[in-house]
Amino acid sequence: MNQLPRRVTAWLGKNAADSRLIEDEALTGNLRRLRWLLPAIMAVNLACVVVFWWDTSGTASRQQAWKNAIGWTHLGMALWMLASTTAASWLSRQAASGNKVRWLQFTLALGLILFTVAFTVIDQWVTPNISPFLLGCAFVGLLLLIRPAMAMVLFLAGYACFYLGLGFTQPDPIQLLTNRVSGFFAAALGLALALVLWQKNTGYVLLQRELKSRNLALLQQQEELVWLAKRDALTGLFNRGEFLRLAEAELMRAQRHRSDTSAIMVDMDFFKNINDVHGHPAGDSALKHVAICLLDGVRATDVVARVGGEEFMVLLPRTSAEAAFVLAQKLLRTLQQSPARINGDLELAVTASFGVGTLPAGQSATVAWLYAASDHALYEAKRLGRNRVEKTEPNASLTPSDFQRMRRR
């Protein structure tokens, strides 16, 4: 039993929090709805004015007074609708704050209920029915999104006016009591409709937001998976598979345009010593440093990839052997002049060996050939002392197996 008040309090708190989350969207939706709803109500009011004032002959004085009062009330309501329509249009154009829209919504809804109260009170002169008040409560509850707290105040105020107003025009005590009881249930019905509509709209909006959030999360995860499928997780460079795919596409393009295609293979010197002496985190920092130096030193159209543990490849579209050799020397100097910062206190001199291979224009070969040519040049750079650049003379007649045999000599 002691848990029931706490559960009710928690439920009310959650609903209040949810209501605050979606109130701005509800106000925006009400503004859009009012821009076509208010002119429609105004047109109905003016039509009713014509009906009630068109023919006034042959009616008793009491009925004539009733018709005049109803007509004037419809005219007043039409003017109220015109003013509300103007205010709603102005707020829409001005992108007004939520407080102004909230105030317009409350005064408009209260005005609608008060006009139905006026119609009901006037009707008591000729009929005991309270249909206008019932329809007005249902209309407001169904067509406007109103926060629960505001809805309670609205319908309570409307019923209070209904309760007091009936006493002025309904002389029969029994009928007066019956109408007041019926009016209470009409106000309760309007409140219940407003609460249900708000609850359903809140659930719908929050569900849409959740779905949108999850879709964005799935999209981000998909993009991350695509990125990881193409990239090296440590350096952010293209991985070996993506490099081979891009190189294959570039060789086909070079064959069509009859242009040179070069590649530089880079292998860090004594990388194992860095790991053994300073630890693998230091080795990772050195790899990232080399990746940054390579990226900063090439063109936007060039492709830089990490193809092995400490091996990198640079694909140079439309680049001759001489230009690729010059670029490799530039990258070599960059590494020589920029030590890798391992942490705040430790800097390591990092060097690498470079091998340049070039496929001449007009000759066809595979990516494996370009890879083997640059790898052969890299082997020569390692054999001749490391920390240097070597190149393989362009000769597409050689095969990758030929490069392997040349290495074994």
BELZIWO-V156989 format. One record per pair of residues at least 6 apart in sequence whose ideal C-beta (glycine too) atoms are under 8 Angstrom apart, sorted by the first residue. I is the first residue (numbers start at 1). J is the second residue. D is the distance in whole Angstrom. If there is no record, write none. Layout:
i & j & d
I & J & D
I & J & D
This chain:
i & j & d
15 & 148 & 7
15 & 199 & 8
15 & 202 & 8
16 & 149 & 8
18 & 202 & 5
18 & 206 & 6
19 & 147 & 5
19 & 148 & 7
19 & 198 & 7
19 & 202 & 6
21 & 202 & 8
21 & 205 & 8
21 & 206 & 7
22 & 201 & 7
22 & 202 & 5
22 & 205 & 4
22 & 206 & 7
23 & 98 & 7
23 & 102 & 8
23 & 147 & 6
24 & 98 & 6
25 & 205 & 6
26 & 145 & 4
26 & 147 & 8
26 & 198 & 8
26 & 201 & 6
26 & 205 & 8
27 & 98 & 6
27 & 101 & 4
27 & 102 & 6
27 & 105 & 7
27 & 145 & 8
28 & 101 & 8
29 & 145 & 6
29 & 201 & 8
30 & 101 & 7
30 & 105 & 5
30 & 144 & 6
30 & 145 & 6
31 & 88 & 6
31 & 91 & 6
31 & 92 & 5
31 & 101 & 6
32 & 92 & 8
33 & 143 & 7
33 & 144 & 7
34 & 84 & 7
34 & 85 & 7
34 & 88 & 5
34 & 108 & 7
35 & 85 & 7
35 & 88 & 6
35 & 89 & 6
35 & 92 & 7
37 & 143 & 7
38 & 81 & 5
38 & 84 & 5
38 & 85 & 4
38 & 88 & 7
38 & 108 & 8
39 & 81 & 7
39 & 85 & 6
41 & 77 & 8
41 & 81 & 5
42 & 77 & 8
42 & 78 & 5
42 & 81 & 4
42 & 82 & 6
42 & 85 & 7
45 & 74 & 4
45 & 75 & 7
45 & 77 & 5
45 & 78 & 4
45 & 81 & 7
46 & 74 & 8
46 & 75 & 8
46 & 78 & 5
48 & 70 & 7
48 & 71 & 7
48 & 74 & 4
49 & 71 & 5
49 & 74 & 5
49 & 75 & 5
49 & 78 & 7
52 & 67 & 5
52 & 68 & 8
52 & 70 & 5
52 & 71 & 4
52 & 74 & 7
53 & 67 & 7
53 & 68 & 8
53 & 71 & 5
56 & 64 & 6
56 & 67 & 7
59 & 67 & 7
62 & 125 & 6
62 & 126 & 7
63 & 126 & 6
65 & 125 & 7
66 & 122 & 6
66 & 123 & 8
66 & 125 & 5
66 & 126 & 5
69 & 122 & 5
69 & 125 & 8
70 & 119 & 7
70 & 122 & 6
70 & 123 & 8
73 & 115 & 7
73 & 118 & 5
73 & 119 & 6
73 & 122 & 7
76 & 115 & 7
77 & 115 & 5
80 & 111 & 5
80 & 115 & 7
84 & 104 & 7
84 & 108 & 5
84 & 111 & 7
87 & 104 & 6
88 & 104 & 7
90 & 96 & 8
91 & 100 & 6
91 & 101 & 6
91 & 104 & 6
102 & 150 & 8
105 & 144 & 7
105 & 146 & 7
106 & 146 & 8
106 & 150 & 6
106 & 154 & 7
109 & 140 & 5
109 & 144 & 6
109 & 146 & 7
109 & 154 & 6
110 & 154 & 6
110 & 157 & 6
110 & 158 & 7
112 & 136 & 6
112 & 139 & 7
112 & 140 & 6
113 & 133 & 8
113 & 136 & 5
113 & 137 & 7
113 & 140 & 6
113 & 154 & 7
113 & 155 & 7
113 & 157 & 8
113 & 158 & 4
113 & 161 & 8
113 & 190 & 8
114 & 158 & 7
114 & 161 & 6
115 & 136 & 7
116 & 132 & 5
116 & 133 & 5
116 & 135 & 7
116 & 136 & 3
116 & 137 & 7
117 & 133 & 6
117 & 136 & 8
117 & 158 & 7
117 & 161 & 5
117 & 162 & 5
117 & 165 & 6
118 & 165 & 7
119 & 132 & 4
119 & 133 & 8
119 & 136 & 8
120 & 130 & 5
120 & 131 & 8
120 & 132 & 5
120 & 133 & 4
120 & 162 & 7
120 & 165 & 7
120 & 166 & 7
120 & 183 & 8
121 & 162 & 8
121 & 165 & 4
121 & 166 & 6
121 & 168 & 7
121 & 169 & 5
122 & 169 & 7
123 & 129 & 6
123 & 130 & 8
123 & 132 & 7
124 & 166 & 6
124 & 169 & 4
124 & 170 & 4
124 & 179 & 8
125 & 169 & 6
128 & 170 & 7
128 & 172 & 8
128 & 175 & 5
128 & 178 & 8
128 & 179 & 6
130 & 162 & 8
130 & 179 & 5
130 & 182 & 6
130 & 183 & 6
130 & 186 & 7
133 & 162 & 6
133 & 183 & 6
133 & 186 & 6
134 & 182 & 8
134 & 183 & 8
134 & 186 & 4
134 & 189 & 7
136 & 158 & 8
136 & 190 & 8
137 & 155 & 7
137 & 158 & 7
137 & 186 & 5
137 & 187 & 6
137 & 189 & 6
137 & 190 & 3
137 & 191 & 8
138 & 186 & 8
138 & 189 & 6
138 & 190 & 6
138 & 193 & 6
140 & 146 & 8
140 & 154 & 7
140 & 190 & 6
140 & 194 & 7
141 & 151 & 8
141 & 155 & 8
141 & 189 & 7
141 & 190 & 4
141 & 191 & 7
141 & 192 & 7
141 & 193 & 3
141 & 194 & 4
141 & 197 & 7
142 & 193 & 5
142 & 197 & 7
144 & 194 & 7
145 & 197 & 6
145 & 198 & 6
145 & 201 & 6
146 & 154 & 7
146 & 194 & 5
146 & 198 & 6
147 & 198 & 7
148 & 194 & 8
148 & 195 & 6
148 & 198 & 6
151 & 191 & 6
151 & 194 & 4
151 & 195 & 6
151 & 198 & 7
152 & 191 & 7
154 & 194 & 8
155 & 187 & 5
155 & 188 & 8
155 & 190 & 5
155 & 191 & 4
155 & 194 & 7
156 & 187 & 8
158 & 187 & 6
158 & 190 & 8
159 & 183 & 6
159 & 184 & 6
159 & 187 & 4
162 & 180 & 8
162 & 183 & 5
162 & 187 & 7
163 & 180 & 6
163 & 183 & 7
166 & 176 & 6
166 & 179 & 6
166 & 180 & 6
166 & 183 & 7
167 & 176 & 7
170 & 176 & 5
170 & 179 & 6
229 & 242 & 8
230 & 238 & 6
230 & 239 & 7
230 & 241 & 8
230 & 242 & 4
231 & 237 & 7
231 & 238 & 6
231 & 239 & 6
231 & 242 & 7
232 & 238 & 7
232 & 239 & 5
232 & 305 & 7
232 & 306 & 4
234 & 284 & 6
234 & 287 & 6
234 & 288 & 7
234 & 306 & 8
235 & 287 & 6
235 & 288 & 6
235 & 291 & 4
235 & 306 & 5
236 & 291 & 7
237 & 291 & 5
237 & 294 & 8
237 & 295 & 7
237 & 304 & 5
237 & 305 & 5
237 & 306 & 5
237 & 312 & 7
238 & 246 & 7
238 & 303 & 6
238 & 304 & 7
238 & 305 & 4
238 & 306 & 8
239 & 305 & 7
239 & 306 & 7
239 & 307 & 8
240 & 305 & 7
240 & 306 & 8
240 & 307 & 4
240 & 308 & 7
242 & 305 & 7
243 & 303 & 6
243 & 305 & 4
243 & 307 & 6
243 & 313 & 6
243 & 315 & 7
244 & 367 & 6
246 & 303 & 5
246 & 315 & 7
247 & 263 & 7
247 & 303 & 7
247 & 315 & 5
247 & 367 & 5
247 & 370 & 7
247 & 371 & 8
248 & 366 & 8
248 & 367 & 5
250 & 261 & 6
250 & 303 & 8
250 & 315 & 6
250 & 317 & 5
251 & 261 & 6
251 & 359 & 7
251 & 364 & 8
251 & 365 & 7
251 & 366 & 7
251 & 367 & 6
251 & 370 & 7
253 & 317 & 7
254 & 260 & 7
254 & 261 & 4
254 & 317 & 7
254 & 318 & 7
254 & 359 & 7
254 & 361 & 7
255 & 364 & 6
257 & 318 & 8
258 & 361 & 5
258 & 362 & 5
259 & 317 & 7
259 & 318 & 4
259 & 361 & 5
260 & 318 & 7
260 & 319 & 6
260 & 320 & 5
260 & 321 & 7
260 & 358 & 6
260 & 359 & 7
260 & 360 & 6
260 & 361 & 5
260 & 394 & 8
261 & 315 & 8
261 & 316 & 7
261 & 317 & 6
261 & 318 & 7
261 & 319 & 7
261 & 358 & 7
261 & 359 & 5
261 & 370 & 7
262 & 315 & 8
262 & 316 & 4
262 & 319 & 4
262 & 320 & 7
262 & 321 & 6
262 & 323 & 7
262 & 324 & 4
262 & 356 & 6
262 & 357 & 7
262 & 358 & 4
262 & 359 & 8
263 & 313 & 6
263 & 314 & 7
263 & 315 & 5
263 & 316 & 7
263 & 324 & 8
263 & 356 & 7
263 & 357 & 5
263 & 358 & 8
263 & 370 & 5
263 & 371 & 7
263 & 373 & 8
263 & 374 & 5
264 & 313 & 7
264 & 314 & 4
264 & 316 & 7
264 & 324 & 6
264 & 327 & 7
264 & 328 & 5
264 & 331 & 7
264 & 354 & 6
264 & 355 & 7
264 & 356 & 5
264 & 374 & 6
265 & 307 & 8
265 & 311 & 7
265 & 312 & 7
265 & 313 & 6
265 & 354 & 7
265 & 355 & 4
265 & 357 & 7
265 & 371 & 8
265 & 374 & 4
265 & 375 & 6
265 & 377 & 7
265 & 378 & 4
266 & 290 & 7
266 & 294 & 7
266 & 311 & 7
266 & 312 & 4
266 & 313 & 7
266 & 314 & 7
266 & 331 & 7
266 & 352 & 5
266 & 353 & 7
266 & 354 & 6
266 & 355 & 8
266 & 378 & 8
267 & 310 & 6
267 & 311 & 5
267 & 312 & 8
267 & 352 & 6
267 & 353 & 5
267 & 355 & 8
267 & 378 & 6
267 & 382 & 7
268 & 286 & 7
268 & 287 & 8
268 & 290 & 6
268 & 310 & 4
268 & 311 & 8
268 & 350 & 7
268 & 351 & 8
268 & 352 & 5
269 & 350 & 8
269 & 351 & 5
269 & 352 & 6
269 & 353 & 6
269 & 386 & 4
269 & 387 & 6
270 & 386 & 8
271 & 283 & 7
271 & 286 & 7
271 & 309 & 7
271 & 310 & 4
274 & 282 & 6
274 & 283 & 5
274 & 286 & 5
274 & 348 & 7
274 & 350 & 8
275 & 282 & 7
275 & 283 & 4
278 & 342 & 7
278 & 346 & 7
278 & 348 & 7
281 & 342 & 8
282 & 342 & 5
282 & 346 & 7
282 & 348 & 7
285 & 340 & 6
285 & 341 & 7
285 & 342 & 5
285 & 343 & 8
286 & 340 & 5
286 & 342 & 7
286 & 348 & 6
286 & 350 & 5
287 & 306 & 7
287 & 310 & 7
289 & 338 & 8
289 & 340 & 4
289 & 341 & 7
289 & 350 & 6
290 & 312 & 7
290 & 335 & 7
290 & 340 & 8
290 & 350 & 6
290 & 352 & 6
291 & 304 & 7
291 & 306 & 7
291 & 312 & 7
293 & 331 & 7
293 & 334 & 5
293 & 335 & 6
293 & 338 & 6
294 & 304 & 5
294 & 312 & 6
294 & 314 & 6
294 & 331 & 6
295 & 304 & 5
296 & 334 & 8
297 & 327 & 7
297 & 330 & 6
297 & 331 & 5
297 & 334 & 6
298 & 304 & 6
298 & 314 & 6
298 & 316 & 8
298 & 327 & 7
298 & 331 & 8
301 & 317 & 6
302 & 314 & 6
302 & 315 & 6
302 & 316 & 5
302 & 317 & 7
303 & 313 & 8
303 & 314 & 7
303 & 315 & 4
304 & 312 & 7
304 & 313 & 7
304 & 314 & 5
304 & 315 & 8
305 & 312 & 7
305 & 313 & 5
305 & 314 & 8
305 & 315 & 8
306 & 312 & 6
307 & 313 & 5
313 & 371 & 8
313 & 374 & 7
314 & 327 & 8
314 & 331 & 8
316 & 323 & 8
316 & 324 & 5
316 & 327 & 7
319 & 327 & 8
319 & 358 & 8
320 & 358 & 7
321 & 356 & 7
321 & 358 & 4
321 & 360 & 8
321 & 391 & 6
321 & 393 & 8
321 & 394 & 5
324 & 356 & 5
324 & 358 & 6
324 & 391 & 7
325 & 356 & 5
325 & 389 & 6
325 & 391 & 5
328 & 354 & 4
328 & 356 & 5
328 & 389 & 4
328 & 391 & 8
329 & 354 & 8
329 & 389 & 5
331 & 354 & 7
332 & 351 & 8
332 & 352 & 7
332 & 354 & 6
332 & 387 & 7
332 & 388 & 7
332 & 389 & 6
335 & 350 & 6
335 & 351 & 6
335 & 352 & 6
336 & 349 & 8
336 & 351 & 6
336 & 387 & 7
339 & 347 & 4
339 & 348 & 6
339 & 349 & 5
339 & 350 & 7
340 & 347 & 7
340 & 348 & 5
340 & 349 & 8
340 & 350 & 5
341 & 347 & 5
342 & 348 & 6
351 & 386 & 7
351 & 387 & 4
352 & 387 & 7
353 & 378 & 6
353 & 381 & 4
353 & 382 & 5
353 & 386 & 5
353 & 387 & 6
353 & 388 & 6
353 & 389 & 8
353 & 390 & 8
354 & 377 & 8
354 & 378 & 7
354 & 381 & 6
354 & 388 & 7
354 & 389 & 4
354 & 390 & 7
355 & 374 & 5
355 & 375 & 6
355 & 376 & 7
355 & 377 & 3
355 & 378 & 3
355 & 379 & 7
355 & 380 & 7
355 & 381 & 6
355 & 389 & 8
355 & 390 & 6
355 & 391 & 7
355 & 392 & 7
356 & 374 & 6
356 & 377 & 5
356 & 389 & 7
356 & 390 & 7
356 & 391 & 4
356 & 392 & 7
357 & 370 & 6
357 & 371 & 8
357 & 372 & 8
357 & 373 & 3
357 & 374 & 3
357 & 375 & 8
357 & 376 & 7
357 & 377 & 6
357 & 391 & 7
357 & 392 & 5
358 & 373 & 7
358 & 391 & 7
358 & 392 & 8
358 & 394 & 5
359 & 365 & 5
359 & 369 & 7
359 & 370 & 6
359 & 373 & 8
359 & 394 & 7
359 & 396 & 6
360 & 394 & 4
360 & 396 & 6
363 & 394 & 8
363 & 396 & 4
364 & 396 & 7
365 & 396 & 5
368 & 400 & 5
369 & 396 & 7
369 & 398 & 8
369 & 399 & 7
369 & 400 & 6
371 & 400 & 8
372 & 399 & 8
372 & 400 & 4
372 & 403 & 4
372 & 404 & 7
373 & 392 & 4
373 & 398 & 8
373 & 403 & 7
374 & 392 & 7
375 & 403 & 7
376 & 392 & 5
376 & 403 & 4
376 & 406 & 6
376 & 407 & 6
377 & 390 & 5
377 & 391 & 5
377 & 392 & 4
378 & 390 & 7
379 & 407 & 6
380 & 390 & 4
381 & 388 & 5
381 & 389 & 6
381 & 390 & 4
384 & 390 & 7
392 & 403 & 8
